[in-house]
């Protein structure tokens, strides 16, 4: 039986470890040709080597699949372009872009340096935009050349960005931005037959091992924090089956799936024909708050 993504060309950023590695392996198992992108740095984004990406590519080849390693920096304009071009040159096209790469430099706001802010914003926001931009240009030209697209972009947001998590001001800002980018991109790219969705994952990885409690599990017990649990939804979103799903943010964590609607108006006043005096607004705000649900917290 053919795989769900048989013959599709997939780029996965941050694909050498953790969740990204599982994406690459499952895409390959489902018949995709995979570009494994990873700078090879640590959780904070320092250092770099191609070896981890090459190891995943070799693992896929050992499974009988097709893969190539890429060590470009996704937040570098030319590097992101090289990554997309490598997929085209190696496998003849591009069908799916999974933006998974990320780093952490957690600090409370009053201790955070400007370099810690810039580094996280660069990798997450710029590192999502640059690959999206180059991929979109390829697909736009493909359509102009008279070819049909059936393309997918799958971004990675976080409950930290959707709900707000103290100590992660930079990371939360970037992840909230990615959710917004996803919605806008889905609307801009719809006419080209390109969907754009995002996932909010939860798993035990290098980036979360200090945030999530470790548990002792029996050998045959399902591990709800295994990063491999995230990838089935990503692979489905990368398949032809998901062509009618776009602009959505999905949750996949702790053995459950969810979906978010983003910012929604929670309350509203009746229309008036005069300007309020600031002194009048206390009761107005109280009424609005009474219409709204309490803010949800991470966890």
C-alpha positions in Angstrom: 0.0 0.0 0.0 1.3 3.5 -0.9 2.2 5.8 1.9 0.0 8.8 2.7 2.7 11.1 1.3 4.0 8.9 -1.4 6.3 10.8 -3.7 5.8 14.2 -2.0 8.9 16.3 -1.4 9.1 17.6 2.2 11.5 20.1 3.9 11.6 19.9 7.7 13.5 22.6 9.5 15.1 21.6 12.8 14.8 18.1 11.7 17.7 16.4 13.4 16.5 16.0 16.9 13.3 15.8 19.0 10.0 16.5 17.3 11.7 17.5 14.0 13.5 14.1 13.7 10.2 12.3 14.3 8.6 14.4 11.5 11.3 13.4 9.1 11.2 9.7 9.9 7.4 9.5 9.7 7.2 11.5 6.4 9.8 9.1 5.0 7.8 6.1 6.2 4.8 7.4 4.4 6.7 7.7 1.2 8.0 11.3 1.2 11.4 12.5 0.0 12.8 14.5 2.8 15.2 17.4 3.2 16.4 17.2 6.8 17.4 20.8 7.7 19.3 21.4 11.0 22.0 23.9 12.0 23.1 21.4 14.6 23.3 23.8 17.5 22.3 23.5 21.1 19.0 24.5 22.7 20.1 28.1 22.9 21.1 28.2 19.2 24.9 28.1 19.9 27.3 26.0 17.9 26.5 24.0 14.8 27.4 20.9 12.8 25.9 19.0 9.9 26.4 15.6 11.5 23.0 15.4 13.3 21.1 16.1 10.1 23.2 13.7 8.1 22.5 11.0 10.7 18.7 11.4 10.2 19.1 11.4 6.4 21.2 8.2 6.6 18.6 6.6 9.0 15.9 7.3 6.4 18.0 5.8 3.6 18.6 2.7 5.7 14.8 2.4 5.9 14.7 2.4 2.1 13.6 6.1 1.8 15.1 9.1 0.1 16.6 12.0 2.1 19.3 14.6 2.0 20.8 16.7 4.8 20.9 20.5 4.9 22.8 22.7 7.3 21.6 26.1 6.4 20.4 28.7 8.9 16.7 29.1 8.4 16.8 32.7 9.7 19.4 33.6 7.0 17.7 34.9 3.8 20.1 33.2 1.4 20.4 30.1 3.6 16.6 29.6 3.6 16.6 30.0 -0.2 19.4 27.5 -0.6 17.4 25.0 1.5 14.3 25.3 -0.7 16.4 25.1 -3.9 18.2 22.0 -2.6 14.8 20.3 -2.4 14.0 21.3 -6.0 17.4 20.4 -7.3 17.6 17.0 -5.5 14.0 15.8 -5.8 12.6 17.8 -8.6 10.1 20.0 -6.7 8.6 20.9 -3.3 5.3 19.9 -1.8 5.5 20.5 1.9 7.4 22.9 4.2 7.4 22.1 7.9 8.8 25.0 10.0 9.9 23.4 13.2 13.3 24.9 14.1 13.5 26.9 17.3 15.6 27.8 20.3 15.1 28.9 23.9 16.7 31.7 25.9 14.3 31.9 28.8 14.5 34.8 31.3 12.1 37.0 33.2 11.6 40.3 31.3 13.6 42.4 33.8 16.6 40.1 33.4 16.4 39.5 29.6 19.1 41.0 27.4 18.5 42.5 24.0 20.6 39.8 22.5 18.4 37.1 24.2 15.3 38.8 22.7 16.8 39.2 19.3 18.1 35.6 19.0 14.8 34.0 19.8 12.8 36.4 17.6 15.2 35.8 14.7 15.2 32.0 14.8 11.4 31.6 15.3 9.9 34.5 13.4 12.4 35.3 10.7 13.3 31.6 10.6 9.6 30.8 9.7 9.2 33.8 7.3 12.3 33.2 5.2 11.6 29.5 4.3 7.9 30.4 3.7 8.8 33.3 1.5 11.1 31.2 -0.7 8.7 28.3 -0.9 5.8 30.6 -1.8 7.9 32.1 -4.6 8.7 28.7 -6.0 5.0 27.7 -5.9 3.9 31.0 -7.4 6.3 30.5 -10.3 5.2 26.9 -10.7 1.6 28.1 -11.1 2.7 30.7 -13.6 4.4 28.0 -15.6 1.1 26.2 -15.9 1.7 23.5 -13.3 -0.7 22.6 -10.5 0.2 23.1 -6.8 -1.0 20.9 -4.0 1.3 22.4 -1.4 1.4 22.6 2.3 3.1 24.8 4.9 3.0 23.6 8.5 4.3 26.0 11.2 5.0 25.4 14.8 3.5 27.7 17.5 3.2 27.0 21.2 0.8 27.3 24.1 3.3 29.8 25.5 2.5 32.1 22.7 -1.2 31.3 22.7 -1.8 31.7 26.4 1.4 33.4 27.7 4.0 31.9 29.9 6.1 33.9 32.4 9.8 33.6 31.8 9.3 33.3 28.0 8.5 36.8 26.8 10.7 36.4 23.7 9.6 32.9 22.9 5.9 33.7 23.5 6.0 36.8 21.3 7.6 34.8 18.5 5.1 31.9 18.8 2.1 34.2 18.9 3.5 35.9 15.8 3.8 32.6 14.0 0.2 31.8 14.7 -0.8 35.1 13.2 1.5 34.6 10.2 -0.1 31.2 9.6 -3.6 32.7 9.3 -2.5 35.5 7.0 -0.4 33.2 4.8 -3.4 30.8 4.5 -5.4 33.7 3.0 -2.7 35.0 0.7 -1.8 31.6 -0.7 -5.2 30.0 -1.1 -5.5 31.0 -4.8 -2.3 29.1 -5.5 -3.7 25.9 -3.9 -1.3 26.2 -0.9 -2.6 25.5 2.6 -1.0 26.9 5.7 -1.7 25.5 9.2 0.2 25.5 12.5 0.5 23.0 15.4 1.0 23.7 19.1 2.9 20.6 20.2 3.8 19.2 23.7 6.5 16.6 24.2 9.5 15.7 26.2 12.5 17.0 24.2 15.8 18.9 24.8 13.8 22.1 24.9 11.2 21.0 27.5 13.0 18.6 29.7 13.5 21.3 32.3 9.9 22.3 32.1 8.1 19.0 32.2 8.2 16.4 35.1 9.8 13.1 34.2 7.7 10.0 34.9 8.5 6.4 35.4 6.6 4.3 32.8 6.2 0.6 32.5 7.8 -0.9 29.4 4.4 -1.4 27.7 2.9 1.9 28.9 2.0 4.6 26.4 4.2 7.6 26.8 2.0 10.6 26.1 5.1 12.9 26.1 6.9 11.0 23.3 7.8 13.5 20.5 6.8 10.8 18.0 3.1 11.4 19.0 3.2 14.8 17.4 4.2 13.7 13.9 1.1 11.9 12.7 -0.9 15.1 12.6 1.9 16.9 10.9 2.2 14.2 8.2 -1.6 14.2 7.7 -1.5 18.0 7.3 1.3 17.5 4.7 -0.7 15.0 2.7 -3.2 15.4 -0.1 -6.0 14.6 2.3 -5.7 17.9 4.1 -6.4 20.1 1.0 -9.5 21.7 2.5 -7.9 22.6 5.8 -6.1 25.9 6.1 -5.6 28.8 8.4 -6.0 26.6 11.5 -4.0 26.1 14.7 -4.1 22.6 16.1 -2.9 21.3 19.4 -1.3 17.9 19.9 0.0 17.1 23.3 -0.5 14.7 26.2 -2.3 12.1 24.0 -5.0 14.6 22.9 -5.8 16.8 19.9 -7.3 20.2 20.0 -8.0 23.2 17.8 -7.8 26.9 18.5 -9.9 29.7 17.1 -7.4 32.5 18.0 -8.5 35.9 19.1 -12.3 36.1 19.4 -14.3 39.0 20.6 -15.5 38.0 24.1 -17.8 40.9 24.8 -19.0 44.2 23.3 -21.0 47.3 24.3 -24.0 48.6 22.5 -23.2 51.3 19.9 -23.4 54.8 21.2 -23.6 58.3 19.6 -21.3 60.2 21.9 -17.7 60.0 23.3 -17.3 58.6 26.8 -15.6 60.5 29.5 -12.8 58.4 31.0 -14.4 58.6 34.4 -17.4 56.7 33.0 -15.4 53.7 31.8 -15.1 51.7 35.0 -18.6 50.2 34.8 -18.2 49.7 31.0 -15.0 47.6 31.5 -16.7 45.7 34.4 -19.5 44.8 32.0 -17.1 43.7 29.3 -15.2 41.5 31.8 -18.5 39.9 33.0 -19.1 38.8 29.4 -15.7 37.3 29.0 -14.4 33.9 30.2 -11.4 34.1 32.6 -8.0 34.1 30.9 -6.7 30.6 30.4 -3.2 29.8 31.7 -0.5 27.4 30.4 -0.7 24.0 31.8 
